[in-house]
Amino acid sequence: MLSSKKMYCIDTALAETISFSFSDNSGRLLENMTFIELRRRGNEI
């Protein structure tokens, strides 16, 4: 089974600004911030 690759934005404020979504993206933003923090700490993802 293949899944599509996820893309993460380095700047969450920019992603929120250019987003065309009208719903709350708090779960997606939390996942993105977690990814950024893990990368910052040098963890392999």
C-alpha positions, 0 to 999 in steps of 0.5 A, a space after each residue: 500500500 502506498 501513501 502520498 508524501 507529506 509536505 511540511 512548512 518551515 514557517 507555520 504563520 506563512 502557511 496559515 496566511 496563504 492557506 485557502 482553507 476556511 476550517 480550523 487547521 489546529 491538528 495539521 499545524 500541531 503536526 507541522 510544529 512537532 515535525 519542525 521541533 524534531 528536525 531541530 533537535 536532530 531526530 530522524 523522521 
